[in-house]
Amino acid sequence: MFRNVHFRDGGGKRARWQRCVMWPNAAGVATMPPMPAARLLFVTGKGGVGKTTVAAALGQHAAKLGHRTLIVETANDGRLAHLFGHRKLDADPRRLQARLDAVRVDPRDLVEEYFSRLLRFSFLSKRLFASTTFNALTAAAPGITEFLLLERLLGWIEPGFAARRRAYEVIVVDGPATGHALKLLRTPRTLATMVPGGPLGKTARKLLALLGDHSRTQVVLVSLPEEMAVRETIETHQALQDDLALHVARPVVNRVFPRHFSATEAKELEEQMRTAEGTVAPVLSAALFSIGCRREAERHVAHLRRALGVTPVLLRQLFTADTRAEHLQHFGHTLARTVLDGMAP
């Protein structure tokens, strides 16, 4: 049914009457329809494996599916901004494409903002932030910056004023490397145990519920077809799934050389290389190099598949001097079949 409803915005002014869809509850009273749950996709992996590339591809494709999407950059290296043609991101969400925003989260800014809210008086907060003791304490205290980062994510995921609309339907976190990511994702459980009551404990329990909801939160592990990266992916997957009971998506193996030659063609090229002379030899060498890279990738992918019992998602090597967001559209389609499954509008 349809009803005219009104609401007051944050400034206390009455907005216009709007015609909205209303749903009857069990008592026959018309209520607003339930909002679909927002999704949180947490991308992590060993340093240098292409986490930002995967996060950008996921965010871009989710936006093309019609979802209001935010990509959160936790590193301050500017890679995400560069992919979309910007010099850097700001502390406030910036529009990149239709329905796609991005933001940079700086731990220092989160700490200062949090204590500024607590102290309320700017002259007190300025003196506190200038204190070397305070800076050393917040840097050494376990879980402060991690908790504040997760709290910020929660603010973007939860409904806005009067539960009318969430700021975003999909949050993609371009997370830190695996060691720091594990510490980050353990923080709500640690704080909920240490501080069971009060505002801090309440927020920690909300975060625990969000991370533990397998229908809403997924961790995406990114790897390379290399021994060290695969080994770290296996260890992190086990920690996330067994210790933290989180929903871990199928692992993503980035920079996999495409298969250009069949097994028969590869054998023929190897035979030709034995007698190659002149200008033909470098061409054959390049072809054999490609074949060797593909075989090495297949070996590591097979190891990952045996260890985890799932088939990894393969993203091909991009042969571009300067990767941009438009180069990642195929990656988005590939990832959508697993990570974004069921999110079509």
N, C-alpha and C positions, 0 to 999 in steps of 0.2 A: 504494500500500500504506500501512498505518498502522504506526507504531512509537511506543513510549513513549520519550520523550527528556527529558532534564533539562538544566538550565543553572544557572550561578551568577550572581546579580545583582551590581551594582556594589559591594555591601557584602561580597561574599565568602560570603554565606549560600546554602545549597543550596535551590533552589525545589522545588516539588512536581513529581512526574512528570506529564507531560502527553501526551495522545494526539494526535499530529500526523500530517499527511499527509507521506509521504516518497516521493521519486522515485528510481528506480534510474539510476545514471550508466552510462557506456559499459562499465565493468567489472562492472556488475551490483550495485554497492554502493549502498544506499539513502542518499539525500542529501535535504536540505531543498529544496523547490521554489524556483525562481528568483523573486525579488520583482519586480513590475512597476516600471519605472523611474519615479522621481519627476519631476514636471513643474515647470518654472520659467516663469512668465509675467511679463514685465517690462513695466510700463505706463508710458509717458512721452508727452510732448507739450509744446507751448508752455504757459507759465504761464496758468492760468485757463480751460483748455479742458474741464475735467471729468475729469482723470485719476483722482481719488479715486472718483468716481461709477462709472467703468468698472471700476476695481479691485474695488470693493465688489460690483458686479453679477456679475463673474466669480467671485469667491470664494464668494459666496452660492450661486450656481448649481452650482459644483463640489461644494460640500458637500451640496447636495440630490441630486446624482448618487451620493452615497455615499462621497466621497473625503475623507480627513482633510486639511483645508485651512487654510493660514495666510496671512493678509494682513499684509504688512510695510509700515508707515508710515514713510517716510523724512523727511517734513516734520513739524514740531512745531506744526501749526496746529489740531489737534484735530478736523478735518473728518471723518475716518474714524470716530472715536469717536462723534461727534454723529449720524452716519447710523444707528448701531446703538443710540442711546439712552444713551451713556456720556459722562461729562464729559471723560475723557482716557484714553489707553492707557498701559500700563506697559512697563518694559524686559523683562518676562517675559510670554510669551503669555497672553492673557486669553480665556476662552471667551465668544463672542458668541451663537452659536447651536449647534445640534447639529452636530458635526464641523467647526465653524468657529471658529478662534481668530484673534486679531489681536495685534500687538505694535508698539511704537514703538522705532525704532532711532535713538539719538542719537550722532552722531560723537564727541563729547567723551567719552561713556561708553565707547565702543569703544576709544578710545586709552588711557584710564586703565586699563581692564580688561586690555588687552594688555600694557602695561608692568608692571602689577602682577604678572602671571603671570611675566614675565621676571625681575623683581627679587626676588620672593618675600617680601621683608621689608617690612611695611607702613610702617615709619618711613622707609625709603628712598623708597618710592613717593610718600608724602605730601610729602616735601621736593622731589622731582622735579616733581610736579604744581603745586607752589606757585611754581616757577621761571618767571619771565616769559620767560627765554631758551628754555626747553623749550617753552612754549606757542607762542612765535613760530616756533620751528623746526618743530614738528609742523603748524602751520597753513600754513607756506610749503612744506614738503617735498612734492614731487609724489606723489600716489597713496596716501598713508598711510591716510587715512580711507576712501578708496574701496576699497582692498584689504581693510581690516578689515570693511567692510560685506559685501563678497562672501564673505569667509571665514566670517562669521556665517551667511550664507545656505547655504553649503556644509555647515555643521554641522547645519542643520535638514533638509537634503536627504539626506545620507548616512545609511546604516543606523545604528541604535543599537548598544548593547552586544551582542557576539556575533552581529551582523548579523541579529538576530531580527526587527526591525521598524523601519521608518523613523518618525521623529517625525511627518512629514507626507508626504502623497502629492502635494499640489499646493501650491506657494508662489506667491502673487501679490504682486508688489512694486509698491506705489504709489510709483513712482520720482520722481526730481527732474525739473525741466524739461529740455528736449532738450540744451542745451549741457552741463550737468553730467552728464546721462545718458551722452552720448557719451564724456566723460572717464572715467566710471565703468566703462563696458564696454570701454574700451581698456586699462585698468589691468593685467589679467592678461598681455596680450601684452607690454606695456612691461616689467613686472617679470620675466617669463620670459626676456627678452632681457638685462636688466641683471644678474639674479641667477639664472644657470642651475642652480646647485646648492644644496644645503642645504634646510632646512625651508621657507624662503620660496619658493625656486624650485619645490619639490615642490607646494606649495599653488597657486602660480600656474599650473602645468601642469594640475592638477586643474580649476581654474576655466576654463582655456582649453578643456579637453575638454568641460566641462559646457556652456559658452556656445556652443561650436561644434557640439554635437550637436543637429541640427535636429529630431530626434524627441522631444527633451526640453525644449528652450528655445525660446521665442518672444518676440519683442519686439512689443508692441501699441502702435502710434502713434495718439494721439487728437488730433483736430483740431476746428475749428469751421468752419462755412460762411462763412468770412471770408478776405479776400485774404492778409493777413499770416500767419494760422495755416496756410492751405493751402500757401503758399510754404515756410514752415519745415518742414512735414511732408514735402514733396517732397525738400528738401535733406537732412533727417535720414534719410529712407528710403534715399536713395542712399548716404549715408555708412555706414549700418548694413549694407546688403546688399552694396555693392561694396567698401568699404574693410575692413570687419570680417568679412564673409562670415557674418553672422548670419541666422537665420530670422526674417523680418519678416512678421507676419500682415497680412491685409487691413486698410488703415487704417480707423479708426472716426471718423465725423463725428458729433459730438454737437450737441444742441440744434437739430435740423432741424425747421422748422415743418411740421406735417402738411398734407397736401393736403385741404382742405375743399371745394373747388369744382373742377369740370371746366373745360376751356378754354372751352366754350360758356357755362357759367354765369358765368365770370369776365368774358367779353365783355359779357354782359347787365348785370352789376352796374356795369361801367364806363359803359355807356350810361345806366343809371338815375341814376348819380351826377351826371350833367350837369344834370339837372332836379330833383334831390332838394331838398326843403324840410323845414323843421320838424324833428321828432324822428327822421325817417327818415335824415337826412344822417349823424349820428354812427354809426349802425349800419352804413351802407354804407361809411363811412370805415374802420371797424374791419375789415370784410370785405376791403376792398381792401388794407389794410395786411397782412393775413394772406396774401393772394395775392402781394403784392410780396415778402414775406419768403420765401415758398416758391420763387418764381422765382429770387431771388438765391441761395438755397441750391442749387438745381438747377444754376445756372451754375457755382458753385464746385466742386460734386461732379463735374460733367462735366470740369472742368479737372484735377482730381485723378485722375480715371479715365484721361484721355488721357496724363497725365505718367507714371503708374506702370504702366499697362496692366492694372490690376485694378479690380474694382468695389468701392467703399468700403462699409462697413457703416454704415447710417444709424440713429441713435438720435434719436427725436423729442424735441421740446422738452417739458419737464415744466412744467405750469402749476400749481405748488404753492408755497405760501409757505414751507414748511419740508419739504424733501425728507428722507425716511427710507428705511431699507433695504427696507421692504415695497413702496415705490413702484418699486423697481428689478427686480422679478421678471420683467417683460416684457423688460427689457434683457438679463437673463441668458439668457433663451431665445433672443433674437436673436443674441447673441454666441456662444452654444453651437454654433450651426450652422457657425461658422468657427473661432474660437479654440479651443473645447473639443471639436472634432470628434474622434470616436474614443475619448472618455473615459467613455462610458456604462459602468456596471458590468456 
